[in-house]
């Protein structure tokens, strides 16, 4: 029991989220324009980081603009060098002292990070995956009463990424409602707001699985 993540007081957590131009997971035209991440202990947020990533040829879809509330004027004023942000983010991502937490990251954000890598001239590198904890997968497993098999956390989660059952809702808004976590629906899909709420969800879900 002492080996369970929830009892490991020495570990830290990197909670992250990207906002992108569209949903394409392989096209370099799907540039990530926002990256937010938290550095957390087992109980609290230690650091908050939120960046708009500056690209000269950003082609954000109308749907993405609407969902995320993208503002051209804010983007032009606040966007910064994507390579510098990536270096800072990677200093945590590839640090083995951190678990990596996110909602639907195994089905989306890990691929967007790879696009970010490639756009900045860095090679594909998924070596951090075995430290990932996807709250979407944990929520599915809890709802469907699927127990962790104590063998390979990544493999167990990957099997859950595309598992869908009618009536099972595991989006962030539904989980906030389930755990009575206050949230503003209008702020969802802002990367920083999402990960702040996701960390609250994570702290609830971690007690539902023997991981």
N, C-alpha and C positions, 0 to 999 in steps of 0.2 A: 504493500500500500504506500509506503514511503517513497517509492519510485514514481508514483503518479504525478503528472504535471502539476496538478492543483496543490500538491504538497511540497513542490520544489521551490523554496523561497529564494534560491540563488539565481534562477533563470529569469531572463528578461524577454520581453515580447516586442516584436516589430509588427505593427498593425498598419496595413496600407491599402490604398485604393487609387486606381487611375480613372480619369475621365477621358474619353476619346472622341474622334470624329464620327465613327460609326461602329458597327459590330464585327467588321472583318478582322479575323485573327492572324492573317498572314500578310496583308498588304501594307507596304511602307507608307501608303497614302493615308492609312488609318493612324495618324500621329496622335500620341498621347499629349493632351494639352494641359492636363492638370495631374499632379501627383501629390498626394498628401500621405503622411505617415506619422505614427505615434511611436514613441519609445515608452514602454510600460513595465512596471513591476507586476507582481501577481495581483496587486490590488488597486494600483493607481497609475495615472498618466504622469510620466516624468518629463517628457518633451513633446511638443507639437511642431510639425513641419508641414508647410503648405506652399506649393509652388505652381505657378502657371509657366508652362514651358514654351519658349519662344521659337517658333518656326516661321520662315518667310513665306511658305506656300501652304498654309493651313487651309484645308478644305473640309470644314465641318458641315455635316448634314443638317438639314432643316429640323429633322426630328431630334437630333442630339442637341441642337440649340434650344429647342423648346423644353426638352426634358431637364436639361441641366441649367437653364437660365443663362446661357453663355452671353457675355457682353463684349462686343468688339472694343469698346473704349477702355474697359477695365483690363482686357487682355493686352492691349497695346501699352498701357501704362505700367502694368505689373509683371509681365512675362520676363523670364530670365533665361540664361544659358542652359539648355537641356543637358549638356555634358557635365557641367559643374554640379547640377542637381543629381544626376545619375551617379557620379562619383561619391557623393555624400550618402545617397541611399544605399549604394552597393557596399559601403563600409559597414553597414548593419546587416544587409541581406546575406552577405557571405561570411559573417561572423558566427561561428558555431555556438556561441553563447546565447544566441537568440532563437526562440521559436518565432515562426512567421505566421501571422494570423490575418485572415481576410474573409470576406463573404463572396463566395463563388470564385475565389482566386484560381482554383485548379481548373476551372472551365473558361477563364477569361483573362484575369490580370497577369498571370505568369507569361502568357503569350504576348500581351501588350508590353510587358517589361522586355521581352526579347526584341520586339520591334524597336523599343527605345534604345536597347543595346546596339542593335545593328545600325540604326540611324546615326549613332554617335561613334561608329567605327569599331565597336567592340564585338567580339565573337559571341555566338550563342553559348550560354552556360547555365544549365539547369541543375547544377550540383547542390543547390540549396533545398531542393524539393522535399527531401526526407525530413525536413524540419517544419514543413507547412501544416497548418491546421486550418481547414476550411469550415467556417461556421455553417455554411449552407449544407455541407455533407453531414455535420454533426446533427443539425436540426432534422434532416431527412431520416437519419438513423434512429433518432429518438422517437419521431412520429410513427415510424414503421416498426419500432421495437427490434431493430437490427443491432445486435451486440458486436462490439469490437472483439476481434478474434485473437488479440494479444500477439499477433505475429508481425505484420508489416502495416504500419499506420497509413503510409502513402498509398499502398496498393488497395487497402480497404476503402479509403476515401475516393480513389479514382473510380472504383466500381459504383460509387454512389453519385458521381457527378452528373450523369445523364439518366439517373433513375427517377422516373416520374410516376406518381400515383394520383388519381383523381381525388380531389378534396384535401390533399396535403399541401399546405401553404408554408413555404420556408423563406419567403422574401423578408427583407430587413424590417419592413413596416409591420408585417404579420408577427414577427418575433418580438418586436417592441411591444405590440399589443398583448401578446401572450404573457410576457414577463412584466407587464405594467411599467415599462420604461417610458417616461414622457418623451414625446418627439413632435416635431412640426413637419407634417407631410410636405409642406412647401419647400423645406430645406433639404429634403432627401434628394440624392443625386448630386449634391455638392460633396466632393471627395472627403474634405475634412469633417464635415458634419456626419457623414456616413460612418467613418471609422470611429468617431467618438461614440456613436450609438452601438456600433458593432462590438466595441470593446466591452460595453455593458452587457450585451447579449452573450459574448464569449464567457464572461465571468459566471453567467448562469448555466450555460451549456456544459462547461467543463466538469460540472458535478453530475452530469447525466451519463458519462461514459468513463470506463476504466482505462484511461489513456495516460 
